Amino acid sequence: MFPRRSLAHTWRRGFTLIELLVVIAIIAILIGLLLPAVQKVREAAARMKCQNNLKQIGLALHNHESTKGKFPPGTLSATRFAGNEWPYFLHYLLPSLEQQNYHAALGGDAMLPPYPHYGPTPPPAWPVEVRDKSIPGFICPSDGRSRMKNVGQDGLRLFATNYYGMFSGLRDLENWNSNYPPEQRALFAMGPASARKFSDITDGTSNTVAAVEYLTGTGDSDVRGLLYTTRAGGQFLYAAQTPNTSVPDNMLDYPGFCQGTNNQPGQNLPCVADGGNEFGGNNTVAARSRHTGGVNVVLCDGSVRFVNNSIPLATWQRLAWIADGQVVGNY
């Protein structure tokens, strides 16, 4: 008789190569189906974070108007190339955004020292409280770029932002000289004398944009998002074009603006360099984001809306201006 084979020695059939390849293919298909869903979840979370940041900015704007009787000025400087070209309106909101120490380190609303990007040599000493310190509430995670920017003086790096105020007129020359038509007044303009009040928003606070999203640019020295100079893209944003337009932003022909590799249409950062007309008077930039289909905005009533790229230009401009007397309608 032959010996009985024990169960321990029973041969088991393994996977064939074809079966293994089929399993791998199925796993790859499942991963391919899951990745878009994961990306959508991540983008939804980033978009909600951006909306919350704008909500906080809206609340801070209301607090400023309530306590001081007016909204903050768009810039401290009332004219271009005159002393302080910094700070931006966001600087005045820092105490309402739990950034009192940062605000105080810069001299409060007086904003000292005055020259972050040019001026006396050696440069003024910047407090350690602000050097290389980002402000998380000023950055939208969807952008994914720098939280700080190099201002080109003594290695100084200051916070960047994805949130720009809506400025009056359609281009820098109009904003610099305050020669925009009355119906093109936005919430922000240059200088403390131009600070608005609630009573100035005759179109209604729920029909007027206060601040919108913008992108921080290609690198550490790209002025977009830096807020340090009275220029389109550096501080100013207009309603000359609809959000995320394919029309290139018209920026200054100068290092840090639209020179070198800064023109990147594939990254939603298209630009053309224009140094003419009083050294860049035609410069203008549009609202931009990395969200699919539009940008977030905070209205003057403090509410946050998502505005589609397809919004008609006329409707977008009616939202941008505080007293044009036009009906906004649906958007």
C-alpha positions as CSV (number, residue, x, y, z in Angstrom):
1,M,0.0,0.0,0.0
2,F,1.0,3.5,-0.7
3,P,1.5,5.8,2.3
4,R,-1.4,8.1,3.0
5,R,-0.5,11.8,2.2
6,S,-1.0,14.1,5.1
7,L,-2.9,17.4,4.8
8,A,0.3,19.2,5.6
9,H,1.8,18.0,2.3
10,T,-1.2,18.9,0.1
11,W,-0.1,21.0,-2.8
12,R,-1.9,24.4,-3.1
13,R,-2.4,26.2,-6.4
14,G,-1.0,29.8,-6.4
15,F,-1.9,32.8,-8.5
16,T,-0.9,32.7,-12.1
17,L,0.9,35.7,-13.7
18,I,-2.3,36.6,-15.6
19,E,-4.4,36.5,-12.5
20,L,-1.9,38.7,-10.6
21,L,-1.9,41.2,-13.4
22,V,-5.7,41.3,-13.4
23,V,-5.7,42.0,-9.6
24,I,-3.2,44.8,-10.1
25,A,-5.2,46.3,-12.9
26,I,-8.4,46.2,-10.8
27,I,-6.5,48.0,-7.9
28,A,-5.2,50.6,-10.3
29,I,-8.7,51.3,-11.6
30,L,-10.1,51.6,-8.1
31,I,-7.3,54.1,-7.2
32,G,-8.0,56.0,-10.4
33,L,-11.7,56.2,-9.4
34,L,-10.9,57.3,-5.8
35,L,-8.2,59.9,-6.5
36,P,-10.7,62.5,-8.1
37,A,-13.0,62.0,-5.2
38,V,-10.2,62.6,-2.7
39,Q,-9.0,65.7,-4.6
40,K,-12.6,67.0,-4.6
41,V,-12.8,66.5,-0.8
42,R,-9.5,68.3,-0.4
43,E,-10.5,71.2,-2.6
44,A,-13.8,71.5,-0.8
45,A,-12.0,71.7,2.5
46,A,-9.6,74.3,1.1
47,R,-12.4,76.3,-0.4
48,M,-14.2,76.3,3.0
49,K,-11.0,77.5,4.7
50,C,-10.7,80.3,2.2
51,Q,-14.3,81.3,2.8
52,N,-13.8,81.3,6.5
53,N,-10.7,83.6,6.1
54,L,-12.8,86.0,4.1
55,K,-15.5,85.8,6.7
56,Q,-13.1,86.8,9.4
57,I,-11.8,89.7,7.3
58,G,-15.5,90.8,6.8
59,L,-16.1,90.8,10.5
60,A,-12.9,92.7,11.1
61,L,-14.0,95.3,8.6
62,H,-17.3,95.7,10.4
63,N,-15.5,96.0,13.7
64,H,-13.2,98.7,12.4
65,E,-16.1,100.7,11.0
66,S,-18.0,100.3,14.2
67,T,-15.2,101.4,16.5
68,K,-13.6,104.1,14.3
69,G,-16.6,105.3,12.3
70,K,-15.2,104.3,9.0
71,F,-13.6,101.4,7.1
72,P,-9.8,101.3,6.9
73,P,-8.2,103.2,4.1
74,G,-7.0,101.1,1.1
75,T,-3.5,102.3,1.7
76,L,-1.7,104.7,4.1
77,S,-0.2,106.5,1.2
78,A,-2.5,109.0,-0.6
79,T,-0.2,109.3,-3.6
80,R,2.2,107.1,-5.4
81,F,5.9,107.3,-4.7
82,A,5.2,109.3,-1.5
83,G,6.7,108.0,1.7
84,N,4.7,105.1,3.0
85,E,3.5,102.9,0.2
86,W,2.8,100.3,2.9
87,P,0.7,99.3,4.8
88,Y,-2.4,97.9,3.1
89,F,-5.9,97.9,4.5
90,L,-5.3,94.5,6.1
91,H,-2.7,96.0,8.4
92,Y,-5.4,98.0,10.1
93,L,-7.5,94.9,10.7
94,L,-4.7,93.0,12.5
95,P,-6.0,93.8,16.0
96,S,-9.4,92.3,15.1
97,L,-7.8,89.2,13.7
98,E,-5.9,88.3,16.9
99,Q,-2.7,89.8,15.6
100,Q,-2.3,92.6,18.1
101,N,1.4,92.0,18.7
102,Y,2.2,92.1,15.0
103,H,0.2,95.4,14.6
104,A,1.9,96.9,17.7
105,A,5.4,95.9,16.5
106,L,4.8,98.0,13.4
107,G,3.8,101.1,15.3
108,G,0.1,100.5,15.2
109,D,-1.9,102.5,12.7
110,A,1.1,104.8,12.3
111,M,3.0,102.0,10.6
112,L,6.7,102.3,11.4
113,P,9.2,101.9,9.8
114,P,7.8,103.4,6.6
115,Y,10.1,101.9,3.9
116,P,9.9,98.1,3.6
117,H,11.2,97.9,0.0
118,Y,13.4,100.9,-0.6
119,G,14.7,104.0,1.2
120,P,17.5,104.9,3.6
121,T,20.7,103.0,3.8
122,P,21.2,101.1,6.1
123,P,17.6,100.0,6.1
124,P,15.5,100.6,9.2
125,A,15.5,97.9,11.8
126,W,12.4,95.7,11.5
127,P,11.1,94.1,14.7
128,V,11.8,90.4,15.2
129,E,8.0,90.0,15.8
130,V,7.3,90.6,12.1
131,R,10.4,89.1,10.3
132,D,9.6,85.8,8.6
133,K,6.2,85.7,10.3
134,S,3.3,84.6,8.2
135,I,-0.4,85.2,9.0
136,P,-2.3,82.0,8.3
137,G,-5.7,83.8,8.0
138,F,-4.4,85.7,5.0
139,I,-3.5,82.6,2.9
140,C,-5.9,80.4,1.0
141,P,-4.6,76.8,1.1
142,S,-5.8,76.2,-2.5
143,D,-3.0,78.6,-3.7
144,G,-0.3,76.5,-2.3
145,R,2.4,79.1,-2.8
146,S,4.5,81.4,-0.5
147,R,3.2,82.7,2.8
148,M,5.9,85.3,2.8
149,K,7.7,87.4,0.3
150,N,11.2,88.9,0.0
151,V,11.0,92.7,-0.1
152,G,14.6,93.1,-1.2
153,Q,16.0,94.9,1.8
154,D,18.3,93.3,4.3
155,G,16.8,89.9,3.6
156,L,13.5,91.1,5.0
157,R,10.6,88.8,4.3
158,L,7.0,89.9,5.1
159,F,3.7,88.2,5.0
160,A,1.8,87.6,1.8
161,T,-1.9,87.3,1.2
162,N,-4.5,85.9,-1.1
163,Y,-7.1,88.5,-0.2
164,Y,-7.2,91.9,-2.0
165,G,-9.5,94.7,-1.6
166,M,-11.6,96.0,-4.5
167,F,-10.2,99.3,-5.6
168,S,-11.8,102.2,-7.4
169,G,-11.5,102.8,-11.1
170,L,-10.2,100.4,-13.7
171,R,-6.5,101.0,-13.7
172,D,-3.6,102.5,-11.6
173,L,-3.6,105.9,-13.2
174,E,-7.2,106.5,-12.2
175,N,-6.6,105.2,-8.7
176,W,-3.4,107.2,-8.2
177,N,-5.1,110.5,-9.2
178,S,-8.6,109.8,-7.9
179,N,-9.9,110.7,-11.4
180,Y,-12.2,107.7,-11.8
181,P,-15.9,108.4,-12.5
182,P,-18.0,108.7,-9.4
183,E,-19.9,105.6,-10.3
184,Q,-16.6,103.6,-10.2
185,R,-16.0,104.2,-6.5
186,A,-15.2,100.9,-4.8
187,L,-14.8,100.3,-1.0
188,F,-11.1,101.0,-1.2
189,A,-9.1,103.9,-2.5
190,M,-5.8,105.5,-1.7
191,G,-5.2,107.5,1.5
192,P,-7.0,107.9,4.9
193,A,-9.1,110.8,3.4
194,S,-10.8,108.2,1.1
195,A,-11.8,105.8,3.8
196,R,-15.5,104.9,3.3
197,K,-18.4,104.6,5.7
198,F,-21.4,102.4,5.6
199,S,-23.4,105.4,4.5
200,D,-21.2,105.7,1.4
201,I,-22.4,102.2,0.2
202,T,-25.7,103.4,-1.3
203,D,-26.0,100.4,-3.6
204,G,-26.5,98.3,-0.4
205,T,-23.9,96.3,1.6
206,S,-25.3,93.0,0.3
207,N,-24.7,94.1,-3.3
208,T,-21.1,95.3,-3.0
209,V,-17.8,93.4,-2.9
210,A,-15.3,94.3,-0.2
211,A,-12.5,91.9,-0.9
212,V,-11.7,89.1,-3.3
213,E,-9.2,86.3,-3.9
214,Y,-5.9,86.8,-5.8
215,L,-2.9,84.6,-6.3
216,T,0.5,85.1,-4.6
217,G,2.6,84.8,-7.7
218,T,5.5,82.6,-8.9
219,G,8.2,83.1,-6.3
220,D,9.6,84.8,-3.3
221,S,10.3,88.1,-5.1
222,D,7.1,88.2,-7.2
223,V,5.1,91.2,-5.9
224,R,1.7,89.5,-6.3
225,G,0.4,89.0,-2.8
226,L,3.1,91.0,-1.1
227,L,1.1,94.3,-0.6
228,Y,4.2,96.5,-0.4
229,T,3.7,98.9,-3.3
230,T,1.0,101.1,-4.8
231,R,0.6,99.1,-8.0
232,A,-1.8,96.7,-9.7
233,G,-0.9,93.3,-8.3
234,G,1.2,94.7,-5.5
235,Q,-1.8,96.2,-3.7
236,F,-4.5,97.1,-6.2
237,L,-7.1,94.9,-7.9
238,Y,-9.9,96.2,-10.2
239,A,-13.1,95.0,-11.9
240,A,-11.8,95.7,-15.4
241,Q,-12.1,92.0,-16.1
242,T,-14.2,89.1,-14.7
243,P,-12.6,86.6,-12.3
244,N,-10.0,84.2,-13.6
245,T,-10.1,85.8,-17.0
246,S,-7.8,84.6,-19.7
247,V,-7.0,88.2,-20.5
248,P,-3.4,88.8,-19.1
249,D,-3.0,91.0,-16.1
250,N,-1.4,94.3,-17.2
251,M,1.5,94.7,-14.8
252,L,4.5,97.0,-14.5
253,D,7.5,96.3,-16.7
254,Y,9.9,96.1,-13.8
255,P,11.6,93.3,-11.8
256,G,9.2,91.5,-9.5
257,F,6.2,92.4,-11.6
258,C,5.8,91.0,-15.1
259,Q,9.3,90.1,-16.1
260,G,11.2,86.9,-16.5
261,T,9.2,83.8,-15.6
262,N,6.4,85.6,-13.9
263,N,4.1,85.3,-16.9
264,Q,2.6,81.8,-16.4
265,P,-0.8,81.4,-18.1
266,G,-0.9,77.7,-17.3
267,Q,-0.8,78.6,-13.6
268,N,-3.6,81.2,-14.0
269,L,-0.9,83.9,-13.7
270,P,-1.0,85.4,-17.2
271,C,0.5,88.9,-17.5
272,V,1.9,91.4,-19.9
273,A,4.6,94.0,-19.0
274,D,3.5,97.6,-19.5
275,G,5.7,100.5,-18.3
276,G,4.2,103.2,-20.4
277,N,1.7,106.0,-19.5
278,E,3.3,107.5,-16.4
279,F,5.3,104.4,-15.6
280,G,2.6,101.9,-15.6
281,G,-0.6,103.9,-15.4
282,N,-2.5,101.3,-17.5
283,N,-1.7,98.5,-15.1
284,T,-4.7,96.5,-13.9
285,V,-5.2,93.0,-12.5
286,A,-8.3,90.8,-12.0
287,A,-9.5,88.5,-9.2
288,R,-7.9,85.0,-9.5
289,S,-7.9,81.8,-7.6
290,R,-7.1,78.1,-7.9
291,H,-10.7,77.0,-7.2
292,T,-12.6,75.4,-10.0
293,G,-15.0,77.8,-11.7
294,G,-14.7,81.0,-9.7
295,V,-13.5,83.0,-6.8
296,N,-14.7,83.6,-3.2
297,V,-15.6,87.2,-2.3
298,V,-16.7,88.9,0.9
299,L,-19.5,91.4,0.6
300,C,-19.7,94.6,2.6
301,D,-22.5,93.0,4.7
302,G,-19.9,90.4,5.9
303,S,-21.4,87.5,3.9
304,V,-19.2,85.3,1.7
305,R,-20.2,84.3,-1.8
306,F,-18.6,82.2,-4.6
307,V,-18.7,84.1,-7.8
308,N,-18.5,82.1,-11.0
309,N,-16.1,83.0,-13.8
310,S,-19.0,83.2,-16.2
311,I,-20.5,86.2,-14.4
312,P,-21.2,89.0,-16.9
313,L,-18.7,91.8,-16.8
314,A,-21.4,94.4,-16.2
315,T,-22.7,92.5,-13.2
316,W,-19.2,92.0,-11.8
317,Q,-18.6,95.8,-12.0
318,R,-22.0,96.6,-10.4
319,L,-20.8,94.4,-7.5
320,A,-17.5,96.1,-7.4
321,W,-18.7,99.7,-7.1
322,I,-20.5,101.1,-4.0
323,A,-22.7,103.8,-5.6
324,D,-23.2,103.2,-9.3
325,G,-27.0,103.1,-8.8
326,Q,-27.4,99.9,-10.9
327,V,-29.3,96.8,-10.0
328,V,-27.0,93.8,-9.6
329,G,-29.5,91.1,-10.3
330,N,-28.8,87.4,-10.0
331,Y,-25.2,86.0,-10.3
